[in-house]
Amino acid sequence: MTLRRQAIQRLKSLGFKYVTIGLQGLRSGAMNESLFDAEK
């Protein structure tokens, strides 16, 4: 079993319905990127 599958199963067993991962990690201001794209 892959690490990915193990992580998903464990988090779901703790009660989470959805499991997602941010491949770029936590970055300050990341949610604002789409605002700047819309202005172009």
C-alpha positions as CSV (number, residue, x, y, z in Angstrom):
1,M,0.0,0.0,0.0
2,T,1.3,3.4,-0.9
3,L,2.0,6.2,1.6
4,R,-0.7,8.2,-0.2
5,R,-3.3,5.5,0.3
6,Q,-2.3,5.0,4.0
7,A,-2.6,8.7,4.7
8,I,-6.0,8.9,3.1
9,Q,-7.3,5.8,5.0
10,R,-6.0,7.1,8.3
11,L,-7.5,10.6,7.9
12,K,-10.8,9.2,6.8
13,S,-10.8,6.8,9.8
14,L,-10.4,9.9,12.0
15,G,-13.7,11.3,10.5
16,F,-12.5,13.5,7.7
17,K,-14.8,13.1,4.6
18,Y,-12.4,14.7,2.1
19,V,-8.6,14.6,2.1
20,T,-6.6,17.0,-0.1
21,I,-3.0,18.1,-0.2
22,G,-1.6,21.4,-1.4
23,L,1.3,20.3,-3.6
24,Q,2.9,23.8,-3.4
25,G,2.7,23.8,0.4
26,L,1.4,26.7,2.6
27,R,2.4,30.0,1.2
28,S,1.4,33.4,2.4
29,G,-0.8,35.2,-0.1
30,A,-1.4,32.1,-2.2
31,M,-5.2,32.6,-2.3
32,N,-4.7,36.1,-3.8
33,E,-3.0,34.7,-6.9
34,S,-6.3,34.1,-8.7
35,L,-7.2,37.7,-8.1
36,F,-4.2,38.9,-9.9
37,D,-4.8,36.4,-12.8
38,A,-8.3,37.8,-13.2
39,E,-7.1,41.4,-13.6
40,K,-4.8,40.4,-16.6
